[in-house]
Amino acid sequence: MNVPWELFIPLLAGHIIGDFWLQTDVIVNNRKHSVRWMFLHTGIVALTTWFIVGDFANVGVLLAVFFAHTIIDGGKKIFENIQGADYTRANINILLIDQILHITALFIIALILNSYSYYYSYWLELFSYKYLQLLVLVSGLILAVRAAGFLIEKHLAKFDLEPNEELKDGGQTIGRLERVLVFIFILAGSPEGIGFLIAAKSIFRIGELRKSEHRKQAEYIIIGSLYSFTYAIIIAYITKYLMNWLV
């Protein structure tokens, strides 16, 4: 079986960009209660993927991605409604299974389109395989910064931490910035920079560990940081490997 990577990579990149970057908090919150918002989301993903694939004459790409994404998201929504918010909030398996289903569907779509229809990419014709490298780089960055954040939220949801007054979205912003830096360090061939980043962050937290009233919060932050660094490092190395593989 010949895997059409030149088609699967743009399909996957379109999904990652549409699902993790273009899906705003407004869409996430509203599509839980409204089918119209879910269709808006799946429509955005389908249009984004169709544009990134670059086969503008092939509407089958648009329709296949739209229906596949809608069916999977619809099934997930029904399951979450049955199980309830308390069960789904900290269940990382739901997120992972959801993404595995999306990736599998895209792989099947790539195989079918490659076998039964003529495939032409305007962007590949224009930029050759440099375009695929760019898609891998952008997708890896989004996975490291945005998608990893959702996984970390699932991991930390099981810990009971009383809410304290803090900078709005401060922790989320810090986490994204540190994953960007880790991503840059690895792709630049300077992984030793990660050690300085960890050391710098630890200096600001060591005082909180010495105070018993802040110990729980400090441990929570450290656990989140370790998850953050781990996901960023893994995704960055995979991205670097794939970009070199496409040379």
Secondary structure, 3 states (H helix, E strand, C coil): CCCCHHHHHHHHHHHHHHHHHCCCHHHHHHHCCCHHHHHHHHHHHHHHHHHHHCCCCCHHHHHHHHHHHHHHHHHHHHHHHHHCHHHHHCCHHHHHHHHHHHHHHHHHHHHHHHHHCCCCCHHHHHHCCHHHHHHHHHHHHHHHHHHHHHHHHHHHCCCCCCCCCCCCCHHHHHHHHHHHHHHHHHHCCCCCHHHHHHHHHHHHHHHHHHCHHHHHHHHHHHHHHHHHHHHHHHHHHHHHHHHHHCC
